Amino acid sequence: MLEWKQEIQDISSRLKELSTRTPDTLRGFGLIAGAGAKTGQLGAKTRELIALAVAVTTRCDGCIAFHAAEAVKVGVSDEEIAEALGVAINLNAGAAMTYSTHVLDAIDALKQA
């Protein structure tokens, strides 16, 4: 099991180092990260729930650490998190099912070749 607070500290430290080597990349990421909040269309809780679901589907522990901390800060409930995770689980299952059709296509094409 990861130590989530330590994960945030470790990543933050390394990103600070990276920002000295490629500052424009980190500035660009910061602009992207803050852009959603400026539109005012989704609230902070909704954005964090989406971020957590995407973090699961992309298997990004760092993303989970940062967005879980932010979700706690903005008051996301356990029930809301569970529902968002249910969506992530469904999407992963759906992606596997959809990509299974690619296997069938590949097999059919290779048998004909």
Secondary structure, DSSP 4 states (H G I P E B T S, - for coil): ---HHHHHHHHHHHHHHHHHH-HHHHHHHHHHHHHHHHH-SS-HHHHHHHHHHHHHHHT-HHHHHHHHHHHHHHT--HHHHHHHHHHHHHHHHHHHHHHHHHHHHHHHHHHH-
